[in-house]
Every structure is written in C-alpha cells, then in structure tokens.
C-alpha cells in the first residue's frame, strides 16, 4: 500500500532542492541553523554577513550581489532597521535566477 495520498483535482508541481543554491543574508544563530538544514538536504549554502565567522561550517561567503545572482532562492536573517529595511528591492530580485 502506498503512503502517498492523491488529492482529486490537484497535482504536485516543483522539484528537488538537492543541488540548488541557498544564499543566506545574515549568518547569526538563525542563519547557521538554516544552513545546517539546507546542507542536510543537499543544498549548497552561500552567505553574506558583515561579520564572517571563524567557522563557517562549509558555507561559502560571497558578496550580497552574488547572493542574488547565484541563488535559486534567498533566505533573510536579520533585524529590520533603517539600514536593512530596503535591503531587498525589485532590482535585486530581478538579478535572481528563474528557478521555477
């Protein structure tokens, strides 16, 4: 017996996250936990932070621009302040790959 359930009138779309790039903007405690989870499912993790930690756990640190250009997705981990409020804008989102 299959454990999959089909919902009449719906079909699943999407794909695997394995091999995709997940940039993290902010690499504090939350960013590090997300990095561990993403690496656990086979994602390549990129990060941008104003402070690079001594032990990055296999995370590749890149520029903020590279995060948007290289990433399939983006994950934000930081407080909203006057400096970060408009960190993500239309121009930066247009740099991103068309994942789906």
Buried (B, 14 or more C-beta within 10 A) or exposed (E): EEEEEEEEEEEEEEEEEEEBBBBBBBBBEBBBEBBEEBBEEEBBBBBBBEEEBEEBEEBEBBEBEBBBBBBBBBBBBBEEEEEEEEBBEEEBEEEBEEEE
